[in-house]
Amino acid sequence: MFKKAAEAINAKHSLDTTKGTVYIATNDKFNTQMAVLQTKTQLVFVQSNVVLDDYFWVKYINNLKFSS
């Protein structure tokens, strides 16, 4: 399911984080991005209204808190 979600948002880039792999899709037309990652119990989508660098994405994802 996770791989299908990454394909569905047209993710072309992946990053390793402490939460696992996050897949990033960039919309060049609108200069936005979407990320998808999977926890043990959740599929998480994050939308950005700007293009972010890899360092920011990793830092942001690593600081997310998930309920169990």
CYANA upper distance limits for C-alpha pairs under 8 A (distance plus 0.5 A):
  1 MET  CA      5 ALA  CA      6.76
  2 PHE  CA      6 ALA  CA      6.86
  2 PHE  CA     37 LEU  CA      7.93
  2 PHE  CA     38 GLN  CA      7.04
  2 PHE  CA     43 LEU  CA      7.80
  3 LYS  CA      7 GLU  CA      6.70
  4 LYS  CA      8 ALA  CA      6.45
  5 ALA  CA      9 ILE  CA      6.96
  5 ALA  CA     36 VAL  CA      7.81
  6 ALA  CA     10 ASN  CA      6.82
  6 ALA  CA     11 ALA  CA      5.83
  6 ALA  CA     23 TYR  CA      6.63
  6 ALA  CA     24 ILE  CA      8.38
  6 ALA  CA     36 VAL  CA      6.91
  7 GLU  CA     11 ALA  CA      6.37
  9 ILE  CA     25 ALA  CA      6.77
  9 ILE  CA     34 MET  CA      7.93
 10 ASN  CA     25 ALA  CA      6.21
 11 ALA  CA     23 TYR  CA      6.25
 11 ALA  CA     24 ILE  CA      5.51
 11 ALA  CA     25 ALA  CA      4.42
 11 ALA  CA     26 THR  CA      7.79
 11 ALA  CA     35 ALA  CA      8.33
 12 LYS  CA     23 TYR  CA      7.79
 12 LYS  CA     24 ILE  CA      6.95
 12 LYS  CA     25 ALA  CA      6.39
 12 LYS  CA     26 THR  CA      8.45
 13 HIS  CA     23 TYR  CA      6.25
 13 HIS  CA     24 ILE  CA      5.66
 13 HIS  CA     25 ALA  CA      7.22
 14 SER  CA     21 THR  CA      7.07
 14 SER  CA     22 VAL  CA      6.09
 14 SER  CA     23 TYR  CA      4.85
 14 SER  CA     24 ILE  CA      6.42
 15 LEU  CA     21 THR  CA      6.15
 15 LEU  CA     22 VAL  CA      5.85
 15 LEU  CA     23 TYR  CA      7.00
 15 LEU  CA     24 ILE  CA      8.36
 15 LEU  CA     54 ASP  CA      7.94
 15 LEU  CA     58 VAL  CA      7.63
 16 ASP  CA     20 GLY  CA      6.44
 16 ASP  CA     21 THR  CA      5.15
 16 ASP  CA     22 VAL  CA      6.96
 16 ASP  CA     58 VAL  CA      7.90
 17 THR  CA     21 THR  CA      6.42
 17 THR  CA     22 VAL  CA      7.59
 17 THR  CA     58 VAL  CA      6.21
 17 THR  CA     61 ILE  CA      7.45
 17 THR  CA     62 ASN  CA      6.56
 18 THR  CA     62 ASN  CA      6.10
 19 LYS  CA     39 THR  CA      7.58
 19 LYS  CA     61 ILE  CA      7.56
 19 LYS  CA     62 ASN  CA      6.62
 20 GLY  CA     37 LEU  CA      7.77
 20 GLY  CA     38 GLN  CA      7.91
 20 GLY  CA     39 THR  CA      8.18
 21 THR  CA     37 LEU  CA      6.89
 21 THR  CA     38 GLN  CA      8.36
 22 VAL  CA     35 ALA  CA      6.95
 22 VAL  CA     36 VAL  CA      6.17
 22 VAL  CA     37 LEU  CA      5.19
 22 VAL  CA     38 GLN  CA      8.29
 23 TYR  CA     35 ALA  CA      5.97
 23 TYR  CA     36 VAL  CA      5.86
 23 TYR  CA     37 LEU  CA      7.04
 24 ILE  CA     33 GLN  CA      7.32
 24 ILE  CA     34 MET  CA      6.28
 24 ILE  CA     35 ALA  CA      4.98
 24 ILE  CA     36 VAL  CA      7.24
 25 ALA  CA     33 GLN  CA      6.00
 25 ALA  CA     34 MET  CA      5.74
 25 ALA  CA     35 ALA  CA      6.81
 26 THR  CA     31 ASN  CA      7.65
 26 THR  CA     32 THR  CA      6.42
 26 THR  CA     33 GLN  CA      4.91
 26 THR  CA     34 MET  CA      7.13
 26 THR  CA     51 VAL  CA      7.71
 27 ASN  CA     31 ASN  CA      6.05
 27 ASN  CA     32 THR  CA      5.75
 27 ASN  CA     33 GLN  CA      6.45
 28 ASP  CA     32 THR  CA      7.46
 31 ASN  CA     49 ASN  CA      7.76
 31 ASN  CA     50 VAL  CA      6.23
 31 ASN  CA     51 VAL  CA      6.39
 32 THR  CA     47 GLN  CA      8.25
 32 THR  CA     48 SER  CA      6.27
 32 THR  CA     49 ASN  CA      5.30
 32 THR  CA     50 VAL  CA      5.11
 32 THR  CA     51 VAL  CA      5.75
 33 GLN  CA     47 GLN  CA      6.53
 33 GLN  CA     48 SER  CA      5.65
 33 GLN  CA     49 ASN  CA      7.21
 33 GLN  CA     50 VAL  CA      7.07
 33 GLN  CA     51 VAL  CA      6.25
 33 GLN  CA     52 LEU  CA      8.09
 34 MET  CA     45 PHE  CA      7.44
 34 MET  CA     46 VAL  CA      6.07
 34 MET  CA     47 GLN  CA      4.96
 34 MET  CA     48 SER  CA      6.58
 35 ALA  CA     45 PHE  CA      6.11
 35 ALA  CA     46 VAL  CA      5.54
 35 ALA  CA     47 GLN  CA      6.99
 36 VAL  CA     43 LEU  CA      7.71
 36 VAL  CA     44 VAL  CA      6.03
 36 VAL  CA     45 PHE  CA      5.03
 36 VAL  CA     46 VAL  CA      6.91
 37 LEU  CA     43 LEU  CA      6.57
 37 LEU  CA     44 VAL  CA      5.81
 37 LEU  CA     45 PHE  CA      7.26
 38 GLN  CA     42 GLN  CA      6.33
 38 GLN  CA     43 LEU  CA      5.10
 38 GLN  CA     44 VAL  CA      6.53
 39 THR  CA     43 LEU  CA      6.90
 39 THR  CA     44 VAL  CA      8.15
 41 THR  CA     68 SER  CA      7.81
 48 SER  CA     52 LEU  CA      8.26
 52 LEU  CA     56 PHE  CA      6.88
 52 LEU  CA     57 TRP  CA      7.23
 53 ASP  CA     57 TRP  CA      7.06
 54 ASP  CA     58 VAL  CA      6.69
 55 TYR  CA     59 LYS  CA      6.64
 56 PHE  CA     60 TYR  CA      6.44
 57 TRP  CA     61 ILE  CA      6.54
 58 VAL  CA     62 ASN  CA      6.44
 59 LYS  CA     63 ASN  CA      6.83
 60 TYR  CA     64 LEU  CA      7.08
